[in-house]
Amino acid sequence: MAELKITQIKGTVGTKKNQRDSLRTLGLKGIRKTVTREDNPVNRGLINVVRHLVTVEEVKS
């Protein structure tokens, strides 16, 4: 199954609480931090909430 490499590119100052919570759930703790997550509907939904704060790349495993 494919994986997603998610990198936070913007900070959370001035964002809504649900957006901050989504970043924490994804495991992102700051600007330029990167995590790898499985590509599934749950993670896609979390990414969709914070799509303006992150970049996403598909990683073939």
C-alpha positions in Angstrom: 0.0 0.0 0.0 1.2 3.5 -0.7 2.3 5.9 2.0 2.1 9.6 2.2 5.0 11.9 3.3 3.4 14.9 5.0 5.4 18.1 5.7 4.1 21.0 7.7 4.9 24.3 5.8 3.0 26.9 7.8 2.5 27.6 11.5 -0.6 27.2 13.6 -0.9 30.7 14.9 -4.4 32.0 14.2 -5.8 28.6 13.0 -8.9 27.0 14.4 -8.7 24.4 17.1 -9.8 21.5 14.9 -7.0 22.3 12.5 -4.4 22.3 15.3 -5.9 19.0 16.6 -5.7 17.5 13.1 -2.0 18.4 12.8 -1.3 16.8 16.2 -3.2 13.7 15.2 -1.1 13.4 12.1 2.0 13.7 14.3 3.2 17.1 13.1 4.7 19.3 15.8 6.2 22.2 13.9 7.2 23.9 10.7 9.4 21.8 8.4 8.6 18.6 10.4 7.8 15.5 8.3 5.9 12.3 9.0 5.0 9.3 6.9 1.5 7.9 7.2 -0.5 5.2 5.5 -2.7 6.4 2.6 -6.2 5.7 3.9 -9.5 7.6 4.1 -8.9 8.7 7.7 -5.5 10.3 7.0 -6.8 11.8 3.8 -9.6 13.5 5.8 -7.2 14.9 8.3 -5.0 16.2 5.5 -8.0 17.8 3.8 -8.7 19.8 7.0 -5.2 21.3 7.0 -4.4 21.2 3.3 -3.3 24.9 3.4 -0.7 24.2 6.1 1.0 21.0 4.7 2.5 19.5 1.5 1.8 15.9 0.7 3.9 13.6 -1.4 3.1 10.0 -2.3 5.9 7.5 -1.4 5.9 4.0 -3.0 6.8 1.4 -0.5 
